[in-house]
Amino acid sequence: THGLQVTNQVFRHAKLKGASYINKPKMRHYVHCYALHCLDIEQSNHFRKLYKERGENVGAWRQACYYPLVEMARRNGWDIEGVFNRNEKLRIWYVPTKLRQLCHVEKSKDSDSCSYD
C-alpha cells in the first residue's frame, strides 16, 4: 500500500541518520525530522552533523528538528498544513501533533507580543 511505502521512506531516512534502534511503529515520531529533510536539506544535514559531533543522543536531534519547522509555519501565516501540502513528499503525511502544538504555543506568544506594541 501507499502508506507502507511512505513509512518505509521515513524509516530509511531515520536509519540513515543513525537512529538504528527505531522500529517502524515509532516512525511517526520522526515524521518532522523527515519533513525538515524534505523542506530544508541543508539545515537538516547541519543539525545531524552538529549533534553527531557533540555526541548527543538521537532524542536531542529529534527535538531540534521541530524548531525550523515552527519557523517555516510562522513565515507561512502559521499554516503548517500548507507547508506540508506544498511539498510533494510531505503532502501525504499528517502534521505531527507535537508540531501542531508547538506552532500553537509560538503563535500565541507572537500574538501576545503584538498586543503590547
Stockholm file with secondary structure:
# STOCKHOLM 1.0

chainA/1-117         THGLQVTNQVFRHAKLKGASYINKPKMRHYVHCYALHCLDIEQSNHFRKLYKERGENVGAWRQACYYPLVEMARRNGWDIEGVFNRNEKLRIWYVPTKLRQLCHVEKSKDSDSCSYD
#=GR chainA/1-117 SS CHHHHHHHHHHHHHHHTTCTTCCGGGGGGGHHHHHHHHHCHHHHHHHHHHHHHTTCCHHHHHHHTHHHHHHHHHHTTTCHHHHHHTSTTTTTSCCCHHHHHHHHHHHHHHHHHHTTC
#=GC SS_cons         CHHHHHHHHHHHHHHHTTCTTCCGGGGGGGHHHHHHHHHCHHHHHHHHHHHHHTTCCHHHHHHHTHHHHHHHHHHTTTCHHHHHHTSTTTTTSCCCHHHHHHHHHHHHHHHHHHTTC
//
